[in-house]
Amino acid sequence: MGGANRIRAVFLPPMAWQPERDAFRPDESPDPFEIYQQMSEQGIDSVLIDPGPRPWNPFAGRATLLEALDPLRALRVLLTERRADIIVCVFEGGSLPLVLMRRLSAFRVPIVLWDLGLTEAWKLRERVLDVVVPRVDGIFVLSASQKPYIGKRWGRLGGIEVIGQHVDTRFFAPALPAPDGPVLSIGEDVGRDFETFLAAVDGIPADFLIKTRLVRSDRVLPSRVSVMRERLDYLGLRDLYAKSRFVVIPLHAVPNASGVSSILEASSVGRALIVSDADSIRDFVVPGETCLSVPCGDAGALRAAIQRLIDEPETCAKLGANGRRFMQENFSNAVFANRIAELLKSYSRRPL
């Protein structure tokens, strides 16, 4: 597709994405270009504008909510991207200065949010969401459960679309079974419930590994449980999944889609999953087919599910194979690119 029929979509990430693109080497990490190349084939030209460094961005290096506020980036968009067809703010921070200033600057380009931090634990984020959620032109949420949450909390019922999440199923390729490997639990966001996991595994005669910095270093651990706190590159992360017997994602019942990346990555590698039945991750699993599901906070049910997969390697194999297929069919980069391209066309001021 060419010329006047193309859409210019400007993406504003909450942190610098260009360094990862510059450092990309095939087969060493997920492909950061594939989705945008796929969208280009559908007539969408993607422009990336990272938040700036210090001293131009006074919030650089701080929490991503703050870093994304970058006032000079917002001014640049308002002044130089007036001919864009849509502005896509990844998370809510980058949209705040735009929605506050666009009326004064007569900026008529639609502004949409791609994912947002639905948390009630940080008052500053709550205040930012109170401003931007009613004012942006569209919101692309990760899971269906987030639509009624937004409607109840802010009274917004329209312009909310479920976009899901994506995973590079070529990089996170299937691995051979590892029946002698540890049972892995993984995650860094506050939606993880490692206390329930630790209570569940206490006394089970198997090896367990938790990849997180959330478990305190002075926490007394059950026997045969270890914690990995060091950072891993993508090759190390993929290897960690591959060497695990199966993967457990214990979750609190939070509105954020906590655990989604780990679910997609582990399933793509072909590992069976046990997940807590949080509303926000139900779009990404099929209980009994791609995972075993247990109630949030129920250590007894989690213990029984873990023991079952230890005792039933054939169930592990079946869940892992089904999960891999489910990822390819629903959340691969190519499938996701089609979804976001269609949403950008529908919310653009110049739909194709």
C-alpha positions as CSV (number, residue, x, y, z in Angstrom):
1,M,0.0,0.0,0.0
2,G,1.4,3.4,-0.6
3,G,1.1,7.2,-0.5
4,A,-2.0,8.9,0.6
5,N,-3.7,5.7,1.7
6,R,-1.3,5.0,4.5
7,I,-1.7,5.8,8.2
8,R,0.9,7.5,10.3
9,A,0.9,6.1,13.8
10,V,3.1,7.7,16.4
11,F,4.0,5.5,19.4
12,L,5.1,7.0,22.7
13,P,6.6,4.4,25.0
14,P,7.0,4.9,28.8
15,M,10.8,4.3,28.5
16,A,13.4,4.3,25.8
17,W,12.7,1.5,23.3
18,Q,15.2,2.5,20.6
19,P,18.3,1.1,22.5
20,E,16.7,-2.4,22.5
21,R,16.0,-2.1,18.8
22,D,19.6,-0.9,18.2
23,A,21.0,-3.9,20.2
24,F,18.8,-6.5,18.6
25,R,20.5,-9.6,17.2
26,P,18.4,-12.3,15.6
27,D,18.1,-15.4,17.8
28,E,19.3,-13.6,20.9
29,S,16.1,-11.9,21.9
30,P,12.4,-11.5,20.8
31,D,12.1,-9.6,17.6
32,P,11.2,-5.9,18.4
33,F,10.5,-5.1,14.7
34,E,8.2,-7.9,13.6
35,I,4.9,-6.4,14.7
36,Y,5.7,-3.1,13.1
37,Q,6.8,-4.7,9.9
38,Q,3.5,-6.7,9.8
39,M,1.5,-3.4,10.4
40,S,3.5,-1.7,7.6
41,E,2.2,-4.4,5.2
42,Q,-1.3,-3.4,6.2
43,G,-0.7,0.3,5.5
44,I,0.4,1.6,8.8
45,D,3.7,3.6,9.1
46,S,4.9,3.5,12.7
47,V,7.0,6.3,14.2
48,L,8.7,5.8,17.6
49,I,9.4,8.8,19.9
50,D,11.1,7.8,23.1
51,P,11.1,10.0,26.2
52,G,14.2,12.1,26.3
53,P,17.2,11.9,28.6
54,R,18.2,14.4,31.3
55,P,18.4,17.4,31.5
56,W,15.8,17.8,28.8
57,N,13.4,15.4,30.5
58,P,13.5,16.2,34.2
59,F,11.8,12.8,35.0
60,A,14.3,10.6,33.1
61,G,15.5,7.6,35.0
62,R,12.6,7.6,37.4
63,A,9.6,5.4,37.5
64,T,8.1,4.8,34.0
65,L,5.0,6.7,34.9
66,L,7.1,9.8,35.6
67,E,9.6,9.3,32.8
68,A,6.8,9.1,30.2
69,L,5.5,12.5,31.2
70,D,8.4,14.1,29.4
71,P,7.1,17.7,28.7
72,L,9.5,18.3,25.8
73,R,8.4,15.2,24.0
74,A,4.7,16.2,24.5
75,L,5.5,19.6,23.1
76,R,7.3,18.1,20.1
77,V,4.2,15.9,19.4
78,L,1.8,18.8,19.6
79,L,3.9,21.0,17.3
80,T,5.3,18.5,14.8
81,E,2.9,15.6,14.6
82,R,-0.2,17.5,13.6
83,R,-0.4,15.5,10.4
84,A,-0.2,12.2,12.1
85,D,-3.3,10.0,12.0
86,I,-3.2,8.6,15.5
87,I,-1.0,8.9,18.7
88,V,-0.5,5.7,20.7
89,C,0.6,6.2,24.3
90,V,1.9,3.0,25.8
91,F,0.7,3.2,29.4
92,E,-0.9,6.3,30.8
93,G,2.0,8.7,31.6
94,G,2.7,9.9,28.1
95,S,-0.9,10.8,27.5
96,L,-1.2,13.2,30.5
97,P,0.5,16.3,29.0
98,L,-1.2,15.7,25.6
99,V,-4.8,15.5,26.8
100,L,-4.2,18.6,29.1
101,M,-2.7,20.7,26.3
102,R,-4.3,19.5,23.1
103,R,-7.3,21.8,23.3
104,L,-5.1,24.9,23.8
105,S,-3.0,23.9,20.8
106,A,-6.0,22.8,18.6
107,F,-4.4,19.4,18.3
108,R,-7.0,17.2,16.6
109,V,-5.1,13.9,16.2
110,P,-6.8,11.0,18.1
111,I,-4.9,9.9,21.2
112,V,-5.3,6.3,22.4
113,L,-3.8,4.3,25.3
114,W,-2.2,0.9,24.8
115,D,-2.4,-0.8,28.2
116,L,-2.7,1.1,31.4
117,G,-1.7,0.5,35.0
118,L,-5.0,-0.4,36.8
119,T,-3.7,-0.2,40.3
120,E,-5.1,1.3,43.5
121,A,-1.8,1.1,45.4
122,W,-0.1,4.2,44.0
123,K,-2.1,7.5,44.5
124,L,-0.1,9.4,41.9
125,R,-1.0,6.8,39.2
126,E,-4.7,7.0,40.3
127,R,-4.7,10.7,39.9
128,V,-3.1,10.4,36.4
129,L,-5.7,7.8,35.4
130,D,-8.5,10.0,36.7
131,V,-7.4,12.7,34.2
132,V,-6.6,10.6,31.1
133,V,-9.1,7.8,31.1
134,P,-12.2,10.0,30.5
135,R,-10.3,12.2,27.9
136,V,-8.4,9.9,25.6
137,D,-10.1,8.8,22.3
138,G,-9.6,5.1,22.9
139,I,-8.2,2.5,25.3
140,F,-6.7,-0.8,24.2
141,V,-6.8,-3.1,27.3
142,L,-5.1,-6.5,27.6
143,S,-8.0,-8.5,29.0
144,A,-11.8,-8.5,28.8
145,S,-12.2,-8.2,32.6
146,Q,-10.6,-4.7,32.5
147,K,-13.5,-3.2,30.4
148,P,-16.2,-3.5,33.2
149,Y,-13.6,-2.4,35.8
150,I,-12.9,0.8,33.8
151,G,-16.7,1.3,33.4
152,K,-17.4,1.0,37.1
153,R,-14.4,3.1,38.3
154,W,-14.6,5.9,35.8
155,G,-18.0,5.6,34.2
156,R,-16.5,5.1,30.8
157,L,-18.4,2.6,28.7
158,G,-17.3,3.3,25.1
159,G,-14.1,3.3,23.2
160,I,-12.5,0.4,25.2
161,E,-11.1,-2.4,23.1
162,V,-9.6,-5.7,24.1
163,I,-6.2,-6.0,22.3
164,G,-4.6,-8.9,24.3
165,Q,-0.9,-9.4,24.4
166,H,1.8,-10.8,22.1
167,V,4.8,-13.2,22.3
168,D,7.5,-14.0,19.8
169,T,6.7,-17.7,19.4
170,R,9.7,-18.2,17.2
171,F,12.2,-17.0,19.9
172,F,10.3,-18.8,22.7
173,A,10.4,-22.1,20.8
174,P,9.3,-25.5,22.2
175,A,11.9,-27.2,24.4
176,L,12.2,-30.9,25.2
177,P,10.6,-32.0,28.5
178,A,12.7,-31.6,31.6
179,P,11.2,-34.1,34.1
180,D,14.2,-33.7,36.5
181,G,14.1,-29.9,36.4
182,P,12.8,-27.7,39.2
183,V,9.2,-26.5,39.3
184,L,9.6,-22.8,38.3
185,S,7.6,-19.8,39.6
186,I,8.5,-16.4,38.2
187,G,7.5,-12.7,38.1
188,E,8.4,-9.3,39.4
189,D,5.2,-7.4,39.6
190,V,3.2,-6.9,42.8
191,G,0.3,-9.0,41.5
192,R,2.4,-12.1,42.3
193,D,1.4,-14.1,45.4
194,F,4.6,-15.9,46.3
195,E,3.5,-16.3,49.9
196,T,0.7,-18.7,48.9
197,F,3.2,-20.5,46.6
198,L,5.7,-21.0,49.5
199,A,2.9,-22.3,51.8
200,A,1.8,-24.7,49.1
201,V,5.1,-26.3,48.3
202,D,6.3,-26.7,51.9
203,G,7.2,-30.3,52.4
204,I,6.7,-31.5,48.8
205,P,9.6,-33.7,47.9
206,A,10.6,-31.8,44.7
207,D,12.9,-28.9,43.8
208,F,11.4,-25.5,43.4
209,L,12.9,-22.3,42.0
210,I,11.4,-18.8,42.3
211,K,12.8,-16.2,39.8
212,T,12.0,-12.9,41.5
213,R,13.3,-10.0,43.6
214,L,10.0,-9.8,45.5
215,V,10.9,-12.5,48.1
216,R,12.9,-10.9,50.8
217,S,16.5,-12.2,51.1
218,D,16.0,-12.9,54.9
219,R,12.8,-14.9,54.3
220,V,13.1,-18.4,55.7
221,L,12.3,-20.8,52.8
222,P,11.0,-24.3,52.9
223,S,13.5,-27.0,52.1
224,R,14.3,-27.6,48.4
225,V,13.1,-24.1,47.5
226,S,15.6,-21.6,46.1
227,V,15.3,-18.0,44.9
228,M,17.1,-16.5,41.9
229,R,17.3,-12.7,42.2
230,E,19.8,-11.8,39.4
231,R,18.7,-10.4,36.2
232,L,18.6,-12.6,33.1
233,D,18.9,-11.7,29.4
234,Y,16.3,-13.2,27.1
235,L,18.5,-16.2,26.3
236,G,18.9,-16.9,30.0
237,L,15.1,-16.5,30.5
238,R,14.3,-18.9,27.7
239,D,16.8,-21.4,29.1
240,L,15.2,-21.1,32.5
241,Y,11.8,-22.0,31.1
242,A,13.3,-24.9,29.1
243,K,15.0,-26.4,32.2
244,S,11.9,-26.3,34.3
245,R,9.5,-29.2,34.9
246,F,6.5,-26.9,34.7
247,V,5.7,-23.4,35.7
248,V,3.5,-22.0,38.4
249,I,2.1,-18.4,38.2
250,P,0.5,-17.6,41.7
251,L,-1.5,-14.4,41.6
252,H,-3.5,-12.0,43.7
253,A,-6.9,-11.0,42.4
254,V,-5.9,-7.7,40.9
255,P,-7.3,-5.8,37.9
256,N,-3.9,-5.6,36.1
257,A,-3.1,-8.5,33.8
258,S,-0.4,-9.6,36.1
259,G,1.5,-12.7,34.9
260,V,0.6,-12.4,31.3
261,S,4.1,-12.2,29.9
262,S,5.2,-15.2,31.9
263,I,2.1,-17.2,30.9
264,L,2.8,-16.5,27.2
265,E,6.5,-17.2,27.3
266,A,6.2,-20.4,29.3
267,S,3.4,-21.7,27.2
268,S,5.3,-20.9,24.0
269,V,8.2,-23.0,25.3
270,G,5.7,-25.8,25.8
271,R,5.7,-25.8,29.6
272,A,2.6,-26.9,31.5
273,L,1.1,-24.1,33.7
274,I,-0.6,-23.8,37.0
275,V,-2.2,-20.4,37.3
276,S,-4.3,-18.6,39.9
277,D,-7.8,-17.9,38.6
278,A,-7.5,-14.1,38.5
279,D,-10.1,-12.5,36.2
280,S,-7.4,-10.5,34.3
281,I,-5.6,-13.6,32.9
282,R,-8.6,-15.7,31.8
283,D,-8.2,-14.5,28.2
284,F,-4.8,-16.1,28.0
285,V,-5.4,-19.6,29.4
286,V,-7.9,-22.5,28.9
287,P,-8.2,-24.3,32.2
288,G,-7.9,-28.1,31.8
289,E,-6.5,-27.6,28.3
290,T,-3.5,-25.3,28.6
291,C,-3.2,-25.1,32.3
292,L,-4.5,-26.1,35.7
293,S,-6.4,-23.3,37.4
294,V,-6.7,-22.8,41.2
295,P,-8.5,-20.1,43.3
296,C,-6.4,-17.1,44.2
297,G,-4.8,-17.4,47.6
298,D,-5.8,-21.1,48.1
299,A,-2.6,-22.8,49.2
300,G,-4.3,-26.2,49.5
301,A,-5.7,-26.2,46.0
302,L,-2.3,-25.0,44.6
303,R,-0.5,-27.8,46.5
304,A,-2.9,-30.4,45.0
305,A,-2.3,-29.1,41.5
306,I,1.5,-29.1,41.9
307,Q,1.4,-32.6,43.2
308,R,-0.8,-33.7,40.4
309,L,1.6,-32.4,37.7
310,I,4.5,-34.0,39.5
311,D,2.7,-37.3,39.5
312,E,1.3,-37.0,36.0
313,P,4.1,-36.3,33.4
314,E,1.6,-37.1,30.6
315,T,-0.7,-34.3,31.8
316,C,2.3,-32.0,31.8
317,A,3.1,-32.9,28.2
318,K,-0.5,-32.5,27.1
319,L,-1.0,-29.1,28.7
320,G,2.4,-27.9,27.4
321,A,1.6,-28.9,23.8
322,N,-1.9,-27.4,24.0
323,G,-0.5,-24.2,25.4
324,R,2.1,-23.9,22.7
325,R,-0.6,-24.2,20.0
326,F,-2.9,-21.8,21.8
327,M,-0.1,-19.1,21.8
328,Q,0.6,-19.6,18.1
329,E,-3.1,-19.3,17.2
330,N,-4.0,-16.4,19.4
331,F,-1.0,-14.4,20.6
332,S,1.9,-14.7,18.2
333,N,3.3,-11.5,16.8
334,A,1.6,-11.9,13.5
335,V,-1.8,-12.5,15.0
336,F,-1.4,-9.5,17.4
337,A,-0.2,-7.3,14.6
338,N,-3.5,-7.9,12.7
339,R,-5.5,-7.0,15.8
340,I,-3.7,-3.8,16.6
341,A,-3.6,-2.8,12.9
342,E,-7.4,-3.1,12.7
343,L,-7.9,-1.0,15.9
344,L,-5.5,1.7,14.7
345,K,-7.5,1.9,11.4
346,S,-10.8,2.2,13.3
347,Y,-9.6,4.9,15.7
348,S,-7.5,6.8,13.2
349,R,-8.8,10.1,11.7
350,R,-8.1,8.6,8.3
351,P,-9.3,5.0,8.3
352,L,-8.2,2.9,5.3
